[in-house]
């Protein structure tokens, strides 16, 4: 086996596995460990916590005067198992002479029992939260029980603040309670809102579960709006019911928020009921859905507009069947739509049949379709306002290429139908999106091309564009590159839209938190046997040491350094063979140390007895066989009650030595090193080191003489 200089420089400890096959088909595994021996090794590459960082930069451009760019940073620190700290930083989106205020600064902490975050908040709950705040959570019993306190201290979309708290508690094995309180103060609108909510969930049986929801709220307005109260109280009631058995599935949801209920979901009423009988792979059932959203004088969210005031209800029957990789559903029903719940806007009835099907051809090939066909008319005026309406949506993919499409005939949407009544015209919509995706080098390089085409009547609008996306993942060096370009067609001035981003992943040490430590051993000659390194006492150089199976050799100063080690106990095996004859570890050849931080340990050596030896090989001059006297195991065993055993190997000249405590020893050669051609005259000898400071023993290795047979004819 040969190693380059670069490989040798990186080597610490490697386990080499060699498989040897023999004639009868048996395979023998041989394991051999190689290691680079020096006075310093690292158990871990860094003494500090690893902090994976992801650097990101991106830009978008459309035309020569519209260039935008940003930078971002994401990091995570795993303090210990199930405990981590993460942070996100994103700059504003800069453009020529101005910027978009969409920067992000957030830090999060999560452990088995606690969670906390501070910085940007962007989410939709009972109120719109977009700004800067903080939250703290306490968890217990496998995260089933939780208490959470949060706040929005500064809004980026106005002058508002929010404070809230919620708790989830398992009161019995199958009953869970949820309570929440929220207070929102919108100073710009002069609107103060308070909410109290509660939920109770229960698993009645293995098949039946139910959840009951209720809430109450108060709104106070400081603005003087004629004909409106200064404050109003609202309520919320609802439930969710599930019954899933072998032959029946029933799902029922109801939520009813009053017109004065505070928050984003003010005035929302919705119902969804689905019941079906199931037999093997076939089902038959019915459904009913109802949705209403009503605007009122207290506009406490920026999301309220007339579009959300639509009231819809639908009901019908549904059946379906499923096979392997195939699902087909067919339904018939009626849908009613109205712009508001005042009874003034027209009521639109749509009677329809619906077919939905999906088929998987393989791992990357599938097809699905969702098709509606029916007639729409104003309620009570079917004879004069009836119109045929059809909508078809589907997609097809075969390996790397596919097509998404939509084709509508008639005024499918409610606002389109109202325009159709004012000015009858042909309504058609065609959307086509063919695409192809190419994956190369085990998905390291992904290229996707797509064309989007859209044509609508009666407006006559026709738009199309070509999209190209290139993604490159370099797992070895830890970076990703993504670029997307869109070229619009059917335009007088073609200005391509290009967006690109680069993400680089780094592992850097987190210097404030040290995870691993340094163990330093100083080996010295303790001349006066006081256990302390005094001035003038020399170093034990060239001593081979095994620290938890990691091999070291002390340098000329007698120093061994094991860097970046874990907090635990370490066993040091000093052996009895070093380059300095006549010295042995004062505390014995096997010593233990416990590392709880950076530690320096002085290891005193005391004077010892020296046992030397040599193997003399006697060859038959008439034979061409040879015997290598090196690397033969020699064992020295004390003849006292302890029976301490020490071993070493002969060098290439057949010589060996031990540094041993005083005593009488049996010096033995390993029998497996010899065969019938070469054997020692004796495998063991006695050596007295009680009165002798030095002793030399010799072993004769004799070759078996050849025998000659002479036969007469």
HUMO-V795070 format. One record per residue. N is the residue number from 0. BURIAL is + if it has 9 or more other C-alpha atoms within 8 Angstrom, else -. Layout:
N | BURIAL
N | BURIAL
This chain:
0 | -
1 | -
2 | -
3 | -
4 | -
5 | -
6 | -
7 | +
8 | -
9 | -
10 | +
11 | -
12 | +
13 | -
14 | -
15 | -
16 | -
17 | -
18 | -
19 | -
20 | -
21 | -
22 | -
23 | -
24 | -
25 | -
26 | -
27 | -
28 | -
29 | -
30 | -
31 | -
32 | -
33 | -
34 | +
35 | -
36 | -
37 | +
38 | +
39 | +
40 | +
41 | +
42 | -
43 | +
44 | -
45 | +
46 | +
47 | +
48 | +
49 | +
50 | +
51 | +
52 | +
53 | +
54 | +
55 | +
56 | +
57 | +
58 | +
59 | +
60 | +
61 | +
62 | +
63 | -
64 | -
65 | +
66 | +
67 | +
68 | +
69 | +
70 | +
71 | +
72 | +
73 | +
74 | +
75 | +
76 | +
77 | +
78 | -
79 | -
80 | -
81 | -
82 | +
83 | +
84 | +
85 | +
86 | +
87 | +
88 | +
89 | +
90 | +
91 | +
92 | +
93 | +
94 | +
95 | +
96 | -
97 | -
98 | +
99 | -
100 | -
101 | -
102 | +
103 | +
104 | +
105 | +
106 | +
107 | +
108 | +
109 | +
110 | +
111 | -
112 | +
113 | +
114 | +
115 | +
116 | +
117 | +
118 | +
119 | +
120 | +
121 | -
122 | -
123 | -
124 | -
125 | -
126 | +
127 | +
128 | +
129 | +
130 | +
131 | +
132 | +
133 | +
134 | +
135 | +
136 | +
137 | +
138 | +
139 | +
140 | -
141 | -
142 | -
143 | +
144 | +
145 | +
146 | +
147 | +
148 | +
149 | +
150 | +
151 | +
152 | +
153 | +
154 | +
155 | -
156 | -
157 | -
158 | +
159 | +
160 | +
161 | +
162 | +
163 | +
164 | +
165 | +
166 | +
167 | +
168 | +
169 | +
170 | -
171 | -
172 | -
173 | +
174 | +
175 | +
176 | +
177 | +
178 | +
179 | +
180 | +
181 | +
182 | +
183 | +
184 | +
185 | +
186 | +
187 | -
188 | -
189 | +
190 | +
191 | +
192 | +
193 | +
194 | +
195 | +
196 | +
197 | +
198 | +
199 | +
200 | +
201 | +
202 | +
203 | +
204 | -
205 | -
206 | +
207 | +
208 | +
209 | +
210 | +
211 | +
212 | +
213 | +
214 | +
215 | +
216 | +
217 | +
218 | +
219 | +
220 | +
221 | -
222 | -
223 | -
224 | -
225 | -
226 | -
227 | -
228 | -
229 | -
230 | -
231 | +
232 | +
233 | +
234 | +
235 | +
236 | +
237 | +
238 | +
239 | +
240 | +
241 | +
242 | +
243 | +
244 | -
245 | -
246 | -
247 | +
248 | +
249 | +
250 | +
251 | +
252 | +
253 | +
254 | +
255 | +
256 | +
257 | +
258 | +
259 | +
260 | +
261 | +
262 | +
263 | +
264 | +
265 | +
266 | +
267 | +
268 | +
269 | +
270 | +
271 | +
272 | +
273 | +
274 | +
275 | +
276 | +
277 | +
278 | -
279 | -
280 | -
281 | +
282 | +
283 | +
284 | +
285 | +
286 | +
287 | +
288 | +
289 | +
290 | +
291 | +
292 | +
293 | +
294 | +
295 | -
296 | -
297 | -
298 | -
299 | +
300 | +
301 | -
302 | -
303 | +
304 | -
305 | -
306 | -
307 | -
308 | +
309 | +
310 | +
311 | +
312 | +
313 | +
314 | +
315 | +
316 | +
317 | +
318 | +
319 | +
320 | +
321 | +
322 | -
323 | -
324 | +
325 | +
326 | +
327 | +
328 | +
329 | +
330 | +
331 | +
332 | +
333 | +
334 | +
335 | +
336 | +
337 | +
338 | +
339 | +
340 | +
341 | -
342 | -
343 | -
344 | -
345 | +
346 | +
347 | +
348 | +
349 | +
350 | +
351 | +
352 | +
353 | +
354 | +
355 | +
356 | +
357 | +
358 | +
359 | +
360 | +
361 | -
362 | -
363 | +
364 | +
365 | +
366 | +
367 | +
368 | +
369 | +
370 | +
371 | +
372 | +
373 | +
374 | +
375 | +
376 | +
377 | +
378 | +
379 | -
380 | +
381 | +
382 | -
383 | -
384 | +
385 | +
386 | -
387 | +
388 | +
389 | +
390 | +
391 | +
392 | +
393 | +
394 | +
395 | +
396 | +
397 | +
398 | -
399 | +
400 | +
401 | +
402 | +
403 | +
404 | +
405 | +
406 | +
407 | +
408 | +
409 | +
410 | +
411 | +
412 | -
413 | +
414 | -
415 | +
416 | +
417 | -
418 | +
419 | +
420 | -
421 | -
422 | -
423 | -
424 | -
425 | -
426 | +
427 | +
428 | +
429 | +
430 | +
431 | +
432 | +
433 | +
434 | +
435 | +
436 | +
437 | -
438 | +
439 | -
440 | -
441 | -
442 | -
443 | +
444 | +
445 | +
446 | +
447 | +
448 | +
449 | +
450 | +
451 | +
452 | +
453 | +
454 | +
455 | +
456 | +
457 | -
458 | -
459 | -
460 | -
461 | +
462 | +
463 | +
464 | +
465 | +
466 | +
467 | +
468 | +
469 | +
470 | +
471 | +
472 | +
473 | +
474 | -
475 | -
476 | -
477 | +
478 | +
479 | +
480 | +
481 | +
482 | +
483 | +
484 | +
485 | +
486 | +
487 | +
488 | +
489 | -
490 | -
491 | -
492 | -
493 | -
494 | -
495 | +
496 | +
497 | +
498 | +
499 | +
500 | +
501 | +
502 | +
503 | +
504 | +
505 | +
506 | -
507 | -
508 | +
509 | +
510 | -
511 | -
512 | -
513 | +
514 | -
515 | +
516 | +
517 | +
518 | +
519 | +
520 | +
521 | +
522 | +
523 | +
524 | +
525 | +
526 | -
527 | -
528 | -
529 | -
530 | -
531 | -
532 | +
533 | -
534 | -
535 | -
536 | +
537 | -
538 | +
539 | +
540 | +
541 | +
542 | +
543 | +
544 | +
545 | +
546 | +
547 | -
548 | -
549 | -
550 | +
551 | +
552 | +
553 | +
554 | +
555 | +
556 | +
557 | +
558 | +
559 | +
560 | +
561 | +
562 | +
563 | +
564 | +
565 | -
566 | +
567 | -
568 | -
569 | +
570 | +
571 | +
572 | +
573 | +
574 | +
575 | +
576 | +
577 | +
578 | -
579 | -
580 | +
581 | +
582 | +
583 | +
584 | +
585 | -
586 | -
587 | -
588 | +
589 | +
590 | +
591 | -
592 | -
593 | -
594 | +
595 | -
596 | -
597 | -
598 | +
599 | -
600 | -
601 | +
602 | +
603 | +
604 | +
605 | +
606 | -
607 | +
608 | +
609 | +
610 | +
611 | +
612 | +
613 | +
614 | +
615 | +
616 | +
617 | -
618 | -
619 | -
620 | -
621 | -
622 | -
623 | -
624 | -
625 | -
626 | -
627 | -
628 | +
629 | +
630 | +
631 | +
632 | +
633 | +
634 | +
635 | +
636 | +
637 | +
638 | +
639 | -
640 | -
641 | -
642 | -
643 | -
644 | -
645 | +
646 | -
647 | +
648 | +
649 | +
650 | +
651 | +
652 | -
653 | +
654 | +
655 | +
656 | +
657 | +
658 | +
659 | +
660 | -
661 | -
662 | +
663 | +
664 | +
665 | +
666 | +
667 | +
668 | +
669 | +
670 | -
671 | -
672 | -
673 | -
674 | -
675 | -
676 | -
677 | +
678 | +
679 | +
680 | -
681 | -
682 | +
683 | -
684 | +
685 | -
686 | +
687 | +
688 | +
689 | -
690 | -
691 | -
692 | +
693 | +
694 | +
695 | -
696 | +
697 | -
698 | +
699 | +
700 | +
701 | +
702 | +
703 | +
704 | -
705 | -
706 | -
707 | -
708 | -
709 | -
710 | -
711 | -
712 | -
